Amino acid sequence: MPLNDARIRAAKPDEKRYKLADGGGLYLVVEPNGSKLWRYKYRIDGRENVFSIGAYPAVSILAARREHLAGRERVTSDEHPAKLKREARAAQRFASANIFKALAKEWYASKVAAKSWT
């Protein structure tokens, strides 16, 4: 039976982590500290992999299901959703680092031009 919002909110932390299944490999992990995390378990080439979708309630049940469906489509074309997410994050960090570098060079150039060395 698929999860609903009331059942998720009623899930209380236990001594050990436990899972609440939503179906199709999507599940919610309830941690002992009370956090609730969406995960999608899938297999590619016979190996089990896990894709972390996000934390509840920041990621709602509908958003988690949408991300799950997108992940399933990627898995059918033999792409790892977790790997794609990791690469996108790395590209974003790289782009922001380049922006910082460009701004730092621009700032430095403006400061050096204003200095008198004689």
MDAnalysis code that builds the backbone (N, CA, C; Angstrom):
import MDAnalysis as mda
import numpy as np

u = mda.Universe.empty(354, n_residues=118, atom_resindex=np.repeat(np.arange(118), 3), trajectory=True)
u.add_TopologyAttr("name", ["N", "CA", "C"] * 118)
u.add_TopologyAttr("resid", np.arange(1, 119))
u.add_TopologyAttr("resname", ["MET", "PRO", "LEU", "ASN", "ASP", "ALA", "ARG", "ILE", "ARG", "ALA", "ALA", "LYS", "PRO", "ASP", "GLU", "LYS", "ARG", "TYR", "LYS", "LEU", "ALA", "ASP", "GLY", "GLY", "GLY", "LEU", "TYR", "LEU", "VAL", "VAL", "GLU", "PRO", "ASN", "GLY", "SER", "LYS", "LEU", "TRP", "ARG", "TYR", "LYS", "TYR", "ARG", "ILE", "ASP", "GLY", "ARG", "GLU", "ASN", "VAL", "PHE", "SER", "ILE", "GLY", "ALA", "TYR", "PRO", "ALA", "VAL", "SER", "ILE", "LEU", "ALA", "ALA", "ARG", "ARG", "GLU", "HIS", "LEU", "ALA", "GLY", "ARG", "GLU", "ARG", "VAL", "THR", "SER", "ASP", "GLU", "HIS", "PRO", "ALA", "LYS", "LEU", "LYS", "ARG", "GLU", "ALA", "ARG", "ALA", "ALA", "GLN", "ARG", "PHE", "ALA", "SER", "ALA", "ASN", "ILE", "PHE", "LYS", "ALA", "LEU", "ALA", "LYS", "GLU", "TRP", "TYR", "ALA", "SER", "LYS", "VAL", "ALA", "ALA", "LYS", "SER", "TRP", "THR"])
u.atoms.positions = np.array([
    [0.847, -1.175, 0.000],
    [0.000, 0.000, 0.000],
    [0.897, 1.244, 0.000],
    [0.629, 2.186, -0.895],
    [1.444, 3.402, -0.941],
    [1.319, 4.222, 0.338],
    [2.364, 4.973, 0.604],
    [2.368, 5.837, 1.787],
    [1.451, 7.035, 1.581],
    [0.989, 7.594, 2.677],
    [0.273, 8.870, 2.626],
    [0.904, 9.786, 3.667],
    [0.551, 11.059, 3.591],
    [1.181, 12.061, 4.451],
    [0.924, 11.796, 5.933],
    [-0.279, 11.348, 6.261],
    [-0.619, 11.090, 7.665],
    [0.240, 9.964, 8.239],
    [0.452, 8.917, 7.454],
    [1.263, 7.788, 7.926],
    [2.727, 8.202, 8.104],
    [3.198, 9.067, 7.212],
    [4.586, 9.531, 7.318],
    [4.761, 10.390, 8.566],
    [3.833, 11.316, 8.794],
    [3.926, 12.172, 9.973],
    [3.807, 11.367, 11.264],
    [3.061, 10.258, 11.232],
    [2.871, 9.437, 12.423],
    [4.071, 8.535, 12.719],
    [4.972, 8.382, 11.776],
    [6.144, 7.523, 11.969],
    [7.066, 8.146, 13.011],
    [7.276, 7.438, 14.083],
    [8.123, 7.917, 15.184],
    [9.475, 7.219, 15.146],
    [10.520, 7.890, 15.606],
    [11.846, 7.261, 15.625],
    [11.875, 6.074, 16.579],
    [12.703, 5.116, 16.237],
    [12.880, 3.908, 17.040],
    [14.366, 3.797, 17.372],
    [14.739, 2.769, 18.131],
    [16.153, 2.579, 18.460],
    [16.985, 2.320, 17.221],
    [16.392, 1.639, 16.233],
    [17.083, 1.336, 14.992],
    [16.370, 2.016, 13.831],
    [17.104, 2.235, 12.783],
    [16.540, 2.807, 11.553],
    [15.564, 1.790, 10.960],
    [14.471, 2.284, 10.402],
    [13.542, 1.403, 9.710],
    [13.001, 2.084, 8.466],
    [12.399, 1.267, 7.578],
    [11.934, 1.755, 6.286],
    [10.420, 1.646, 6.186],
    [9.838, 2.610, 5.478],
    [8.429, 2.567, 5.116],
    [8.377, 2.553, 3.590],
    [7.890, 1.449, 3.004],
    [7.894, 1.291, 1.553],
    [6.720, 2.023, 0.916],
    [6.993, 2.644, -0.234],
    [5.953, 3.301, -1.011],
    [5.662, 2.519, -2.283],
    [6.593, 1.703, -2.735],
    [6.400, 0.886, -3.920],
    [7.368, 1.247, -5.031],
    [7.720, 0.243, -5.827],
    [8.605, 0.469, -6.955],
    [10.036, 0.805, -6.587],
    [10.441, 0.503, -5.357],
    [11.796, 0.798, -4.916],
    [11.907, 2.097, -4.126],
    [10.833, 2.898, -4.088],
    [10.840, 4.141, -3.312],
    [10.465, 3.828, -1.875],
    [11.233, 4.357, -0.937],
    [10.921, 4.150, 0.474],
    [11.402, 5.331, 1.296],
    [10.889, 5.402, 2.508],
    [11.250, 6.454, 3.454],
    [12.005, 5.796, 4.603],
    [13.187, 6.309, 4.912],
    [13.980, 5.793, 6.029],
    [13.732, 6.708, 7.227],
    [13.330, 6.106, 8.348],
    [13.137, 6.858, 9.591],
    [14.340, 6.558, 10.477],
    [15.131, 7.586, 10.732],
    [16.362, 7.443, 11.515],
    [16.066, 7.536, 13.012],
    [16.949, 7.002, 13.860],
    [16.751, 7.096, 15.311],
    [16.703, 8.536, 15.832],
    [17.339, 9.474, 15.124],
    [17.305, 10.870, 15.569],
    [16.038, 11.599, 15.123],
    [15.165, 10.916, 14.382],
    [13.887, 11.490, 13.974],
    [13.843, 11.992, 12.545],
    [14.975, 12.043, 11.854],
    [14.954, 12.511, 10.468],
    [14.341, 11.447, 9.567],
    [13.695, 11.909, 8.509],
    [13.024, 11.023, 7.556],
    [13.567, 11.336, 6.173],
    [14.132, 10.321, 5.521],
    [14.837, 10.522, 4.258],
    [14.241, 9.652, 3.160],
    [14.003, 10.252, 1.994],
    [13.509, 9.525, 0.833],
    [14.666, 8.859, 0.116],
    [14.504, 7.583, -0.233],
    [15.518, 6.834, -0.971],
    [14.840, 6.026, -2.078],
    [15.581, 5.764, -3.131],
    [15.112, 4.921, -4.227],
    [16.157, 3.841, -4.457],
    [15.745, 2.581, -4.312],
    [16.647, 1.446, -4.494],
    [16.421, 0.877, -5.889],
    [17.506, 0.699, -6.646],
    [17.403, 0.192, -8.009],
    [18.569, -0.736, -8.298],
    [18.449, -1.475, -9.395],
    [19.507, -2.395, -9.812],
    [19.915, -2.090, -11.246],
    [21.225, -2.041, -11.469],
    [21.796, -1.948, -12.808],
    [22.920, -2.960, -12.874],
    [22.902, -3.783, -13.908],
    [23.893, -4.854, -14.094],
    [23.941, -5.792, -12.899],
    [22.803, -6.049, -12.283],
    [22.724, -6.975, -11.168],
    [23.216, -6.441, -9.840],
    [23.623, -5.189, -9.810],
    [24.122, -4.590, -8.569],
    [23.092, -3.628, -8.021],
    [22.887, -3.704, -6.717],
    [21.934, -2.821, -6.055],
    [22.568, -1.464, -5.777],
    [21.816, -0.411, -6.053],
    [22.268, 0.956, -5.820],
    [21.160, 1.722, -5.116],
    [21.523, 2.791, -4.439],
    [20.545, 3.610, -3.732],
    [20.725, 5.061, -4.155],
    [19.611, 5.696, -4.473],
    [19.576, 7.095, -4.878],
    [18.871, 7.877, -3.780],
    [19.560, 8.840, -3.177],
    [18.972, 9.670, -2.128],
    [18.218, 10.822, -2.775],
    [16.941, 10.928, -2.454],
    [16.096, 11.952, -3.058],
    [16.074, 13.210, -2.202],
    [15.963, 13.062, -0.896],
    [15.938, 14.226, -0.031],
    [15.266, 13.918, 1.288],
    [15.145, 14.919, 2.129],
    [14.577, 14.756, 3.470],
    [13.120, 15.209, 3.489],
    [12.312, 14.456, 4.207],
    [10.926, 14.845, 4.428],
    [10.909, 15.799, 5.610],
    [10.197, 16.852, 5.643],
    [9.144, 17.372, 4.774],
    [9.640, 18.338, 3.706],
    [10.952, 18.589, 3.614],
    [11.463, 19.490, 2.571],
    [11.115, 18.946, 1.186],
    [11.177, 17.627, 1.040],
    [10.759, 16.967, -0.193],
    [9.449, 16.255, 0.122],
    [8.375, 16.747, -0.446],
    [7.056, 16.172, -0.170],
    [6.928, 14.799, -0.820],
    [5.855, 14.108, -0.476],
    [5.626, 12.779, -1.033],
    [5.416, 12.859, -2.547],
    [4.750, 13.902, -3.025],
    [4.535, 14.055, -4.471],
    [5.838, 14.354, -5.198],
    [6.666, 15.211, -4.616],
    [7.960, 15.518, -5.227],
    [8.860, 14.285, -5.236],
    [8.814, 13.504, -4.174],
    [9.621, 12.281, -4.104],
    [9.162, 11.290, -5.173],
    [7.857, 11.176, -5.370],
    [7.348, 10.266, -6.399],
    [7.738, 10.736, -7.796],
    [7.714, 12.057, -8.037],
    [8.135, 12.585, -9.335],
    [9.606, 12.272, -9.594],
    [10.432, 12.489, -8.579],
    [11.869, 12.205, -8.705],
    [12.097, 10.707, -8.892],
    [11.307, 9.902, -8.218],
    [11.383, 8.446, -8.348],
    [11.074, 8.020, -9.776],
    [10.022, 8.582, -10.373],
    [9.671, 8.243, -11.755],
    [10.770, 8.668, -12.724],
    [11.344, 9.844, -12.495],
    [12.456, 10.293, -13.337],
    [13.649, 9.351, -13.192],
    [13.904, 8.910, -11.962],
    [14.996, 7.966, -11.710],
    [14.749, 6.631, -12.376],
    [13.513, 6.170, -12.358],
    [13.172, 4.893, -13.013],
    [13.404, 4.977, -14.511],
    [13.065, 6.124, -15.111],
    [13.298, 6.301, -16.547],
    [14.792, 6.260, -16.858],
    [15.601, 6.855, -15.987],
    [17.045, 6.823, -16.197],
    [17.590, 5.408, -16.066],
    [17.063, 4.656, -15.101],
    [17.531, 3.287, -14.882],
    [17.193, 2.410, -16.083],
    [16.023, 2.619, -16.699],
    [15.666, 1.810, -17.871],
    [16.615, 2.061, -19.037],
    [17.252, 3.234, -19.080],
    [18.246, 3.514, -20.116],
    [19.671, 3.289, -19.593],
    [19.795, 2.521, -18.506],
    [21.087, 2.143, -17.896],
    [21.930, 3.334, -17.460],
    [21.292, 4.374, -16.967],
    [22.002, 5.506, -16.378],
    [21.781, 5.478, -14.875],
    [22.819, 5.750, -14.111],
    [22.701, 5.786, -12.660],
    [22.189, 7.162, -12.223],
    [20.987, 7.242, -11.628],
    [20.491, 8.538, -11.182],
    [21.386, 9.170, -10.114],
    [21.943, 8.357, -9.237],
    [22.812, 8.886, -8.177],
    [24.082, 9.485, -8.781],
    [24.638, 8.820, -9.780],
    [25.854, 9.312, -10.424],
    [25.574, 10.617, -11.167],
    [24.433, 10.699, -11.843],
    [24.076, 11.918, -12.561],
    [23.893, 13.090, -11.599],
    [23.284, 12.837, -10.445],
    [23.073, 13.887, -9.448],
    [24.416, 14.364, -8.899],
    [25.320, 13.420, -8.635],
    [26.643, 13.754, -8.116],
    [27.430, 14.589, -9.136],
    [27.346, 14.219, -10.432],
    [28.044, 14.969, -11.475],
    [27.474, 16.375, -11.631],
    [26.159, 16.517, -11.509],
    [25.523, 17.838, -11.611],
    [25.972, 18.735, -10.459],
    [26.058, 18.163, -9.259],
    [26.530, 18.939, -8.098],
    [27.979, 19.381, -8.287],
    [28.815, 18.487, -8.812],
    [30.227, 18.818, -9.037],
    [30.358, 19.914, -10.100],
    [29.557, 19.849, -11.146],
    [29.595, 20.876, -12.187],
    [29.161, 22.229, -11.635],
    [28.168, 22.222, -10.750],
    [27.707, 23.470, -10.145],
    [28.795, 24.066, -9.255],
    [29.471, 23.226, -8.467],
    [30.557, 23.708, -7.625],
    [31.689, 24.277, -8.469],
    [32.005, 23.606, -9.566],
    [33.065, 24.063, -10.458],
    [32.698, 25.414, -11.063],
    [31.453, 25.574, -11.493],
    [31.010, 26.838, -12.087],
    [31.076, 27.967, -11.065],
    [30.661, 27.689, -9.832],
    [30.706, 28.740, -8.814],
    [32.145, 29.075, -8.436],
    [33.033, 28.108, -8.476],
    [34.445, 28.380, -8.190],
    [35.040, 29.261, -9.285],
    [34.652, 29.014, -10.528],
    [35.160, 29.837, -11.629],
    [34.638, 31.257, -11.529],
    [33.395, 31.434, -11.102],
    [32.843, 32.770, -10.921],
    [33.627, 33.508, -9.845],
    [33.922, 32.833, -8.748],
    [34.695, 33.447, -7.672],
    [36.079, 33.856, -8.164],
    [36.703, 32.976, -8.931],
    [38.046, 33.271, -9.444],
    [38.013, 34.494, -10.359],
    [37.020, 34.564, -11.230],
    [36.902, 35.699, -12.151],
    [36.658, 36.999, -11.386],
    [35.787, 36.960, -10.380],
    [35.522, 38.154, -9.576],
    [36.758, 38.587, -8.784],
    [37.502, 37.613, -8.276],
    [38.713, 37.934, -7.518],
    [39.756, 38.595, -8.418],
    [39.916, 38.082, -9.644],
    [40.869, 38.684, -10.583],
    [40.445, 40.100, -10.953],
    [39.153, 40.300, -11.163],
    [38.633, 41.626, -11.507],
    [38.874, 42.614, -10.361],
    [38.601, 42.169, -9.138],
    [38.814, 43.023, -7.968],
    [40.293, 43.373, -7.827],
    [41.162, 42.370, -7.974],
    [42.593, 42.583, -7.848],
    [43.091, 43.570, -8.907],
    [42.626, 43.407, -10.122],
    [43.034, 44.295, -11.210],
    [42.618, 45.738, -10.917],
    [41.436, 45.916, -10.367],
    [40.979, 47.283, -10.046],
    [41.811, 47.879, -8.921],
    [42.235, 47.096, -7.954],
    [43.036, 47.593, -6.843],
    [44.467, 47.917, -7.290],
    [45.015, 47.078, -8.160],
    [46.375, 47.312, -8.630],
    [46.415, 48.549, -9.513],
    [45.385, 48.764, -10.320],
    [45.358, 49.941, -11.203],
    [45.304, 51.234, -10.391],
    [44.714, 51.221, -9.225],
    [44.599, 52.417, -8.411],
    [45.871, 52.729, -7.626],
    [46.780, 51.757, -7.517],
    [48.024, 51.952, -6.748],
    [49.049, 52.718, -7.575],
    [49.829, 53.492, -6.889],
    [50.927, 54.197, -7.515],
    [52.211, 53.556, -7.025],
    [53.014, 53.036, -7.922],
    [54.233, 52.329, -7.532],
    [55.455, 53.232, -7.537],
    [55.313, 54.469, -7.872],
    [56.478, 55.342, -7.920],
    [56.551, 56.274, -6.757],
])
